[in-house]
Amino acid sequence: MAGIKETKELVTCILDFMEGIAVSLDNDGEITWTDAINFVSALKSMPRAFDGISEIPTEVGDLTENEVKELVEYVMEEFDIPQDQVENMIERALGIGFAVYDYVVDLQNIFSQEVT
């Protein structure tokens, strides 16, 4: 059993970032430099979120019923997401997280080829 530590960290980072966007847009319909404060939580959680991202497929692959329940309750509590939407939000956050990670890896590969 792998646990859900890394999964929880990635979901937290993505939801922190999305919350920053939502709060910024709710303020005045724009995202400007004055909204930077709305993204502090996401920026602080980012290193932890992406540091162990390679472990997430293993964690998700052997999720127990109790781990799913723990993750759902955590997201509902931390982000005030309604119960009927929380599983969808978790799945989407993981998808976004993996897409960003793949994109960053691709960019690293491109930039490392340019240096050599």
PyRosetta script that sets phi, psi and omega in degrees:
from pyrosetta import init, pose_from_sequence

init()
pose = pose_from_sequence("MAGIKETKELVTCILDFMEGIAVSLDNDGEITWTDAINFVSALKSMPRAFDGISEIPTEVGDLTENEVKELVEYVMEEFDIPQDQVENMIERALGIGFAVYDYVVDLQNIFSQEVT")
pose.set_psi(1, 124.5)
pose.set_omega(1, -174.1)
pose.set_phi(2, -88.7)
pose.set_psi(2, -17.2)
pose.set_omega(2, -175.7)
pose.set_phi(3, 83.6)
pose.set_psi(3, -169.7)
pose.set_omega(3, -178.6)
pose.set_phi(4, -134.6)
pose.set_psi(4, 17.1)
pose.set_omega(4, -176.3)
pose.set_phi(5, -55.6)
pose.set_psi(5, -53.0)
pose.set_omega(5, -177.0)
pose.set_phi(6, -67.3)
pose.set_psi(6, -38.9)
pose.set_omega(6, 177.9)
pose.set_phi(7, -61.4)
pose.set_psi(7, -45.5)
pose.set_omega(7, -179.9)
pose.set_phi(8, -62.7)
pose.set_psi(8, -40.3)
pose.set_omega(8, -179.8)
pose.set_phi(9, -66.2)
pose.set_psi(9, -40.8)
pose.set_omega(9, 178.5)
pose.set_phi(10, -67.8)
pose.set_psi(10, -45.2)
pose.set_omega(10, 178.7)
pose.set_phi(11, -60.2)
pose.set_psi(11, -41.6)
pose.set_omega(11, 179.2)
pose.set_phi(12, -60.2)
pose.set_psi(12, -47.8)
pose.set_omega(12, -179.0)
pose.set_phi(13, -60.4)
pose.set_psi(13, -48.7)
pose.set_omega(13, -177.8)
pose.set_phi(14, -64.2)
pose.set_psi(14, -44.1)
pose.set_omega(14, 179.4)
pose.set_phi(15, -68.2)
pose.set_psi(15, -34.5)
pose.set_omega(15, 173.8)
pose.set_phi(16, -60.3)
pose.set_psi(16, -44.2)
pose.set_omega(16, -179.9)
pose.set_phi(17, -64.6)
pose.set_psi(17, -45.3)
pose.set_omega(17, 179.2)
pose.set_phi(18, -64.3)
pose.set_psi(18, -37.2)
pose.set_omega(18, 177.1)
pose.set_phi(19, -64.5)
pose.set_psi(19, -39.1)
pose.set_omega(19, 176.4)
pose.set_phi(20, -60.5)
pose.set_psi(20, -41.3)
pose.set_omega(20, 177.5)
pose.set_phi(21, -64.0)
pose.set_psi(21, -48.5)
pose.set_omega(21, -177.1)
pose.set_phi(22, -61.2)
pose.set_psi(22, -45.3)
pose.set_omega(22, -179.8)
pose.set_phi(23, -63.4)
pose.set_psi(23, -43.6)
pose.set_omega(23, -179.6)
pose.set_phi(24, -62.0)
pose.set_psi(24, -44.4)
pose.set_omega(24, -179.8)
pose.set_phi(25, -69.6)
pose.set_psi(25, -33.8)
pose.set_omega(25, 177.6)
pose.set_phi(26, -64.8)
pose.set_psi(26, -31.9)
pose.set_omega(26, -178.0)
pose.set_phi(27, -63.8)
pose.set_psi(27, -53.4)
pose.set_omega(27, -175.5)
pose.set_phi(28, -148.0)
pose.set_psi(28, 10.6)
pose.set_omega(28, 178.5)
pose.set_phi(29, 81.2)
pose.set_psi(29, 5.2)
pose.set_omega(29, -178.5)
pose.set_phi(30, -134.7)
pose.set_psi(30, 160.1)
pose.set_omega(30, 170.3)
pose.set_phi(31, -116.3)
pose.set_psi(31, 114.9)
pose.set_omega(31, 179.8)
pose.set_phi(32, -127.8)
pose.set_psi(32, 177.1)
pose.set_omega(32, -178.8)
pose.set_phi(33, -59.2)
pose.set_psi(33, -25.8)
pose.set_omega(33, 179.2)
pose.set_phi(34, -69.7)
pose.set_psi(34, -12.5)
pose.set_omega(34, 178.0)
pose.set_phi(35, -89.9)
pose.set_psi(35, 2.4)
pose.set_omega(35, -176.4)
pose.set_phi(36, -53.7)
pose.set_psi(36, -35.7)
pose.set_omega(36, -179.7)
pose.set_phi(37, -58.7)
pose.set_psi(37, -28.8)
pose.set_omega(37, -179.3)
pose.set_phi(38, -71.5)
pose.set_psi(38, -11.0)
pose.set_omega(38, -176.9)
pose.set_phi(39, -111.1)
pose.set_psi(39, 4.3)
pose.set_omega(39, -178.1)
pose.set_phi(40, -60.3)
pose.set_psi(40, -45.3)
pose.set_omega(40, -179.8)
pose.set_phi(41, -59.9)
pose.set_psi(41, -43.1)
pose.set_omega(41, 179.8)
pose.set_phi(42, -64.7)
pose.set_psi(42, -42.8)
pose.set_omega(42, -179.6)
pose.set_phi(43, -65.9)
pose.set_psi(43, -37.5)
pose.set_omega(43, 178.6)
pose.set_phi(44, -68.6)
pose.set_psi(44, -33.7)
pose.set_omega(44, -177.4)
pose.set_phi(45, -86.6)
pose.set_psi(45, -12.0)
pose.set_omega(45, -174.5)
pose.set_phi(46, -60.9)
pose.set_psi(46, -47.0)
pose.set_omega(46, -179.4)
pose.set_phi(47, -58.3)
pose.set_psi(47, -43.9)
pose.set_omega(47, 178.4)
pose.set_phi(48, -65.2)
pose.set_psi(48, -38.8)
pose.set_omega(48, -175.5)
pose.set_phi(49, -64.2)
pose.set_psi(49, -41.8)
pose.set_omega(49, -174.8)
pose.set_phi(50, -95.7)
pose.set_psi(50, -13.4)
pose.set_omega(50, 179.1)
pose.set_phi(51, -62.6)
pose.set_psi(51, -42.7)
pose.set_omega(51, -177.3)
pose.set_phi(52, -108.8)
pose.set_psi(52, 22.9)
pose.set_omega(52, -173.5)
pose.set_phi(53, -62.0)
pose.set_psi(53, -29.0)
pose.set_omega(53, -179.3)
pose.set_phi(54, -67.6)
pose.set_psi(54, -17.0)
pose.set_omega(54, 179.2)
pose.set_phi(55, -85.5)
pose.set_psi(55, -13.4)
pose.set_omega(55, -174.0)
pose.set_phi(56, -64.6)
pose.set_psi(56, -42.4)
pose.set_omega(56, 178.0)
pose.set_phi(57, -56.1)
pose.set_psi(57, -38.5)
pose.set_omega(57, 177.7)
pose.set_phi(58, -66.6)
pose.set_psi(58, -43.6)
pose.set_omega(58, 179.1)
pose.set_phi(59, -60.8)
pose.set_psi(59, -47.3)
pose.set_omega(59, -177.7)
pose.set_phi(60, -68.8)
pose.set_psi(60, -33.8)
pose.set_omega(60, -178.5)
pose.set_phi(61, -66.3)
pose.set_psi(61, -23.9)
pose.set_omega(61, 179.9)
pose.set_phi(62, -124.1)
pose.set_psi(62, 32.8)
pose.set_omega(62, 177.7)
pose.set_phi(63, -59.3)
pose.set_psi(63, 132.4)
pose.set_omega(63, 173.3)
pose.set_phi(64, -91.7)
pose.set_psi(64, 166.9)
pose.set_omega(64, 177.3)
pose.set_phi(65, -58.9)
pose.set_psi(65, -40.0)
pose.set_omega(65, 179.3)
pose.set_phi(66, -66.5)
pose.set_psi(66, -36.7)
pose.set_omega(66, 178.5)
pose.set_phi(67, -68.5)
pose.set_psi(67, -40.2)
pose.set_omega(67, 176.2)
pose.set_phi(68, -60.7)
pose.set_psi(68, -46.5)
pose.set_omega(68, 179.4)
pose.set_phi(69, -60.7)
pose.set_psi(69, -43.4)
pose.set_omega(69, 178.8)
pose.set_phi(70, -61.4)
pose.set_psi(70, -44.7)
pose.set_omega(70, -179.7)
pose.set_phi(71, -65.0)
pose.set_psi(71, -43.9)
pose.set_omega(71, 179.1)
pose.set_phi(72, -62.3)
pose.set_psi(72, -47.5)
pose.set_omega(72, -179.8)
pose.set_phi(73, -63.6)
pose.set_psi(73, -39.8)
pose.set_omega(73, 178.5)
pose.set_phi(74, -60.5)
pose.set_psi(74, -49.1)
pose.set_omega(74, -178.2)
pose.set_phi(75, -66.3)
pose.set_psi(75, -41.6)
pose.set_omega(75, 178.1)
pose.set_phi(76, -60.3)
pose.set_psi(76, -42.2)
pose.set_omega(76, -176.9)
pose.set_phi(77, -73.9)
pose.set_psi(77, -46.7)
pose.set_omega(77, -175.8)
pose.set_phi(78, -71.1)
pose.set_psi(78, -33.7)
pose.set_omega(78, -171.9)
pose.set_phi(79, -118.3)
pose.set_psi(79, 3.7)
pose.set_omega(79, 176.8)
pose.set_phi(80, 54.1)
pose.set_psi(80, 46.2)
pose.set_omega(80, 178.6)
pose.set_phi(81, -96.7)
pose.set_psi(81, 131.4)
pose.set_omega(81, -179.4)
pose.set_phi(82, -59.6)
pose.set_psi(82, 147.3)
pose.set_omega(82, -175.8)
pose.set_phi(83, -56.8)
pose.set_psi(83, -37.1)
pose.set_omega(83, -177.4)
pose.set_phi(84, -73.6)
pose.set_psi(84, -7.4)
pose.set_omega(84, -179.1)
pose.set_phi(85, -117.0)
pose.set_psi(85, -9.4)
pose.set_omega(85, -169.5)
pose.set_phi(86, -66.8)
pose.set_psi(86, -42.3)
pose.set_omega(86, -178.7)
pose.set_phi(87, -64.0)
pose.set_psi(87, -39.7)
pose.set_omega(87, 176.6)
pose.set_phi(88, -63.0)
pose.set_psi(88, -41.3)
pose.set_omega(88, 179.7)
pose.set_phi(89, -65.6)
pose.set_psi(89, -38.2)
pose.set_omega(89, 178.0)
pose.set_phi(90, -65.0)
pose.set_psi(90, -47.7)
pose.set_omega(90, 179.4)
pose.set_phi(91, -60.0)
pose.set_psi(91, -42.6)
pose.set_omega(91, -179.9)
pose.set_phi(92, -67.8)
pose.set_psi(92, -39.6)
pose.set_omega(92, 178.1)
pose.set_phi(93, -62.0)
pose.set_psi(93, -42.8)
pose.set_omega(93, 177.4)
pose.set_phi(94, -63.2)
pose.set_psi(94, -41.4)
pose.set_omega(94, 178.0)
pose.set_phi(95, -61.5)
pose.set_psi(95, -43.7)
pose.set_omega(95, 178.2)
pose.set_phi(96, -64.1)
pose.set_psi(96, -45.4)
pose.set_omega(96, -179.3)
pose.set_phi(97, -58.3)
pose.set_psi(97, -46.9)
pose.set_omega(97, 179.0)
pose.set_phi(98, -65.9)
pose.set_psi(98, -37.7)
pose.set_omega(98, 178.8)
pose.set_phi(99, -64.1)
pose.set_psi(99, -43.6)
pose.set_omega(99, 178.2)
pose.set_phi(100, -63.2)
pose.set_psi(100, -45.7)
pose.set_omega(100, 179.6)
pose.set_phi(101, -59.0)
pose.set_psi(101, -47.9)
pose.set_omega(101, 179.2)
pose.set_phi(102, -60.1)
pose.set_psi(102, -40.3)
pose.set_omega(102, 179.6)
pose.set_phi(103, -63.9)
pose.set_psi(103, -44.9)
pose.set_omega(103, 180.0)
pose.set_phi(104, -63.8)
pose.set_psi(104, -42.5)
pose.set_omega(104, 178.0)
pose.set_phi(105, -61.4)
pose.set_psi(105, -43.2)
pose.set_omega(105, 177.6)
pose.set_phi(106, -60.7)
pose.set_psi(106, -43.9)
pose.set_omega(106, 178.5)
pose.set_phi(107, -63.7)
pose.set_psi(107, -41.4)
pose.set_omega(107, 178.0)
pose.set_phi(108, -60.0)
pose.set_psi(108, -42.1)
pose.set_omega(108, 179.5)
pose.set_phi(109, -64.2)
pose.set_psi(109, -41.5)
pose.set_omega(109, 178.4)
pose.set_phi(110, -63.3)
pose.set_psi(110, -48.3)
pose.set_omega(110, -177.2)
pose.set_phi(111, -67.8)
pose.set_psi(111, -35.1)
pose.set_omega(111, 179.5)
pose.set_phi(112, -69.9)
pose.set_psi(112, -29.4)
pose.set_omega(112, 176.9)
pose.set_phi(113, -70.9)
pose.set_psi(113, -32.7)
pose.set_omega(113, -179.7)
pose.set_phi(114, -70.3)
pose.set_psi(114, -31.9)
pose.set_omega(114, -177.2)
pose.set_phi(115, -73.5)
pose.set_psi(115, -35.1)
pose.set_omega(115, -175.9)
pose.set_phi(116, -80.2)
pose.dump_pdb("model.pdb")
